[in-house]
Amino acid sequence: MALITAVTFDLWQTLLIDTREQGRARAQVRLDGAQDILRRFGEEYGVEHIREAYRTCYRQCHAIRDRNQDVSFREQVEMFVNNISAGLVARLPGELVEDICRVYADSFFVHPPTTHVHATAVLHQVKELGLRIGLISNTGMTPGATFRSYLDQQGMLQYFDALTFSDEVKLSKPGPEIFLMTVRSLGANPAQTVHVGDHVENDVAGAKGCGLKTVWIEGFYPRENPSDPNSDPDISVQGLGQVADAIRRLSGSG
């Protein structure tokens, strides 16, 4: 058995627990904020018009992530603004675009997800095993810079040796390169690395497909085809609190 030297974690529904209600509330903050900022410039749009632009932006970004790529946060916000009105970004003063970016990002702090009750303890336990720790996250509508700030506030940032956010590297899970670049930054190789996450396709199949071992946290996404070997994790756990023991088992030390 290869020596385990590194562990990578997913973020959403692994270390942070979010709900659809919180996501909708953040979206509303973005819509209201954009409407107010555009009104200051004399551009008046109804909230439903802005909402449809937001939905279109979501679909466009989703299509890009389906190709295992991503856009930068600034590109995403500009896509949203230009969906409100073609060429609107070019018409707006730069400081107003920055204001929209700020509202878009800071909505996370208005309606933040819940830090998993075991998150800090598990990161501490894994670090106590002498392992390097990475984070691999598809960022969605929130930039990596915001996540760094939040993880620091929650006392978790100190545990990570590498953080990879899709909006910063313009790659996304389940594509192999976002896993491999993180593993390289940890000074490990895939066979020495365990990936922990909740999403069957993004975390289990994606990590397994490029040679990482996998720990799947059950309860958020079902295995649609339990007989599919590509989505078969090395170990399944019912909750984050069981992850350190699972890693000990994979390393042969427990």
C-alpha positions as CSV (number, residue, x, y, z in Angstrom):
1,M,0.0,0.0,0.0
2,A,1.3,3.4,-0.9
3,L,2.2,5.7,2.0
4,I,-0.5,8.4,2.4
5,T,1.2,11.8,2.7
6,A,-1.7,14.2,1.8
7,V,-5.4,14.7,2.1
8,T,-7.5,17.1,0.0
9,F,-11.0,18.2,1.1
10,D,-14.0,19.5,-0.8
11,L,-15.6,22.6,0.7
12,W,-19.4,22.8,0.1
13,Q,-21.4,20.2,2.0
14,T,-18.1,18.9,3.4
15,L,-16.5,21.5,5.6
16,L,-19.3,24.1,5.0
17,I,-23.0,23.1,5.0
18,D,-25.3,25.2,2.9
19,T,-29.0,25.2,2.1
20,R,-31.1,26.2,-0.9
21,E,-32.7,28.8,1.2
22,Q,-29.4,30.4,2.0
23,G,-28.4,30.3,-1.6
24,R,-31.6,32.0,-2.7
25,A,-31.1,34.7,0.0
26,R,-27.6,35.4,-1.3
27,A,-28.9,35.6,-4.8
28,Q,-31.5,38.2,-3.7
29,V,-28.8,40.3,-2.1
30,R,-26.9,40.3,-5.4
31,L,-30.0,41.2,-7.4
32,D,-31.0,44.0,-5.1
33,G,-27.5,45.4,-4.9
34,A,-27.0,45.4,-8.6
35,Q,-30.3,47.1,-9.1
36,D,-29.5,49.8,-6.6
37,I,-26.0,50.4,-8.1
38,L,-27.3,50.6,-11.7
39,R,-30.0,53.0,-10.6
40,R,-27.4,55.4,-9.3
41,F,-26.0,55.5,-12.8
42,G,-29.4,56.1,-14.3
43,E,-29.9,52.6,-15.6
44,E,-33.3,51.4,-14.4
45,Y,-34.1,47.7,-14.6
46,G,-36.8,45.7,-12.8
47,V,-35.7,43.0,-10.4
48,E,-37.3,40.2,-12.5
49,H,-35.3,41.4,-15.5
50,I,-32.1,41.3,-13.4
51,R,-33.1,37.9,-12.0
52,E,-33.3,36.5,-15.6
53,A,-29.9,37.9,-16.4
54,Y,-28.6,36.2,-13.3
55,R,-30.2,32.9,-14.3
56,T,-28.7,33.2,-17.7
57,C,-25.3,33.8,-16.2
58,Y,-25.7,30.7,-14.0
59,R,-26.5,28.6,-17.1
60,Q,-23.6,30.0,-19.0
61,C,-21.2,29.3,-16.1
62,H,-22.6,25.8,-15.6
63,A,-22.0,25.0,-19.3
64,I,-18.4,26.1,-18.9
65,R,-18.0,23.9,-15.8
66,D,-19.5,21.0,-17.6
67,R,-16.3,21.2,-19.8
68,N,-14.1,21.0,-16.6
69,Q,-13.3,24.7,-16.9
70,D,-14.4,27.9,-15.1
71,V,-14.4,31.6,-15.4
72,S,-12.7,34.1,-13.1
73,F,-15.0,35.9,-10.6
74,R,-14.6,39.2,-12.5
75,E,-15.6,37.5,-15.7
76,Q,-18.6,36.0,-14.1
77,V,-19.8,39.3,-12.8
78,E,-19.3,41.0,-16.1
79,M,-21.2,38.2,-17.8
80,F,-24.1,38.8,-15.4
81,V,-24.0,42.6,-16.0
82,N,-23.9,42.2,-19.8
83,N,-26.8,39.9,-19.6
84,I,-28.8,42.7,-18.0
85,S,-28.0,44.9,-21.1
86,A,-25.6,44.1,-23.9
87,G,-22.4,46.2,-23.6
88,L,-23.4,47.5,-20.1
89,V,-20.0,46.8,-18.6
90,A,-18.3,49.0,-21.1
91,R,-20.8,51.8,-20.4
92,L,-20.4,51.8,-16.7
93,P,-17.7,53.6,-14.8
94,G,-15.1,51.1,-13.5
95,E,-15.9,51.9,-9.8
96,L,-19.5,50.9,-10.3
97,V,-18.5,47.5,-11.8
98,E,-16.3,47.1,-8.7
99,D,-19.3,47.9,-6.5
100,I,-21.3,45.2,-8.2
101,C,-18.4,42.7,-7.7
102,R,-18.3,43.7,-4.0
103,V,-22.0,43.2,-3.5
104,Y,-21.9,39.9,-5.4
105,A,-19.1,38.6,-3.2
106,D,-20.1,40.0,0.1
107,S,-23.6,38.4,-0.1
108,F,-21.8,35.3,1.2
109,F,-21.2,37.1,4.5
110,V,-24.8,38.3,4.7
111,H,-26.1,34.8,4.5
112,P,-23.1,32.5,5.2
113,P,-23.3,28.7,5.2
114,T,-22.8,26.8,8.5
115,T,-19.4,25.6,9.4
116,H,-19.6,21.8,10.0
117,V,-19.5,21.2,13.7
118,H,-16.6,18.7,13.2
119,A,-14.7,20.7,10.6
120,T,-12.0,22.2,12.7
121,A,-11.5,19.0,14.8
122,V,-11.2,16.8,11.7
123,L,-8.6,19.2,10.1
124,H,-6.7,19.2,13.4
125,Q,-6.8,15.3,13.5
126,V,-5.6,15.0,10.0
127,K,-2.7,17.4,10.6
128,E,-1.8,15.5,13.8
129,L,-1.3,12.4,11.5
130,G,1.5,14.3,9.9
131,L,-0.3,14.8,6.6
132,R,-0.4,17.8,4.3
133,I,-3.8,19.2,3.7
134,G,-5.3,20.8,0.5
135,L,-8.7,22.2,-0.4
136,I,-10.3,21.8,-3.9
137,S,-13.4,23.7,-4.5
138,N,-15.7,24.6,-7.4
139,T,-16.5,28.1,-6.2
140,G,-19.9,28.7,-7.9
141,M,-21.0,32.3,-7.4
142,T,-18.5,33.1,-4.6
143,P,-14.9,33.9,-5.2
144,G,-12.0,32.1,-3.7
145,A,-10.8,35.3,-2.0
146,T,-14.1,35.3,0.0
147,F,-13.7,31.7,1.0
148,R,-10.1,32.4,2.3
149,S,-11.4,35.2,4.4
150,Y,-14.2,33.1,5.8
151,L,-12.0,30.1,6.5
152,D,-9.6,32.4,8.4
153,Q,-12.5,33.8,10.4
154,Q,-13.5,30.3,11.3
155,G,-10.0,29.3,12.4
156,M,-9.6,26.7,9.6
157,L,-7.3,28.5,7.1
158,Q,-4.2,27.7,9.2
159,Y,-4.6,23.9,8.5
160,F,-4.2,24.1,4.7
161,D,-1.0,23.8,2.8
162,A,-2.7,24.4,-0.5
163,L,-6.0,25.9,-1.6
164,T,-7.3,25.5,-5.1
165,F,-10.4,27.5,-6.1
166,S,-11.9,27.0,-9.6
167,D,-12.4,30.7,-10.3
168,E,-8.7,31.3,-9.7
169,V,-7.3,28.5,-11.8
170,K,-10.2,28.5,-14.3
171,L,-10.5,24.7,-14.0
172,S,-13.2,22.7,-12.2
173,K,-14.0,19.3,-10.8
174,P,-14.5,16.6,-11.8
175,G,-11.8,17.3,-14.4
176,P,-8.4,15.7,-13.5
177,E,-6.2,18.8,-13.8
178,I,-7.6,20.6,-10.8
179,F,-6.9,17.5,-8.6
180,L,-3.4,16.9,-10.1
181,M,-2.3,20.5,-9.7
182,T,-3.3,20.5,-6.1
183,V,-1.6,17.2,-5.4
184,R,1.6,18.6,-7.0
185,S,1.4,21.7,-4.9
186,L,1.3,19.4,-1.8
187,G,4.5,17.6,-2.9
188,A,2.6,14.3,-3.2
189,N,1.5,12.1,-6.0
190,P,-2.1,10.8,-6.6
191,A,-1.5,7.3,-5.1
192,Q,-0.3,9.0,-1.9
193,T,-3.3,11.3,-1.6
194,V,-6.9,10.9,-0.3
195,H,-9.7,13.1,-1.4
196,V,-12.7,13.7,0.9
197,G,-16.0,15.0,-0.4
198,D,-19.7,14.6,-0.7
199,H,-20.4,14.7,-4.4
200,V,-20.3,11.4,-6.2
201,E,-19.3,12.8,-9.6
202,N,-17.2,15.7,-8.7
203,D,-15.4,14.2,-5.6
204,V,-15.5,10.4,-5.9
205,A,-15.4,9.8,-9.7
206,G,-13.3,12.9,-10.4
207,A,-10.6,12.1,-7.8
208,K,-10.6,8.3,-8.4
209,G,-10.3,8.9,-12.2
210,C,-6.9,10.5,-11.7
211,G,-5.6,8.0,-9.2
212,L,-6.5,9.4,-5.8
213,K,-8.0,7.4,-3.0
214,T,-11.4,8.6,-2.0
215,V,-13.6,9.0,1.1
216,W,-17.2,9.7,0.3
217,I,-19.4,11.5,2.8
218,E,-22.9,10.1,2.4
219,G,-26.2,11.9,2.7
220,F,-26.0,14.8,0.3
221,Y,-25.9,13.1,-3.2
222,P,-26.9,9.6,-4.0
223,R,-24.9,7.1,-6.0
224,E,-27.2,6.9,-9.0
225,N,-25.6,3.7,-10.2
226,P,-24.1,1.8,-7.2
227,S,-22.7,-0.8,-9.6
228,D,-20.6,1.7,-11.4
229,P,-16.9,1.1,-10.3
230,N,-16.0,4.7,-11.3
231,S,-18.1,6.1,-8.5
232,D,-17.2,3.4,-5.9
233,P,-15.3,5.2,-3.1
234,D,-12.5,3.5,-1.2
235,I,-14.4,4.2,2.1
236,S,-17.9,5.7,2.7
237,V,-18.7,7.5,5.9
238,Q,-21.9,8.8,7.3
239,G,-20.5,12.1,8.5
240,L,-17.4,14.3,8.5
241,G,-16.6,13.3,12.0
242,Q,-15.6,9.8,10.8
243,V,-13.1,11.0,8.2
244,A,-10.0,10.9,10.3
245,D,-10.6,7.2,11.2
246,A,-11.2,6.5,7.5
247,I,-7.9,8.1,6.6
248,R,-6.1,6.1,9.2
249,R,-7.6,2.9,7.7
250,L,-6.5,3.9,4.2
251,S,-2.9,4.6,5.5
252,G,-2.8,1.3,7.2
253,S,-2.4,2.8,10.7
254,G,-5.9,2.0,12.0
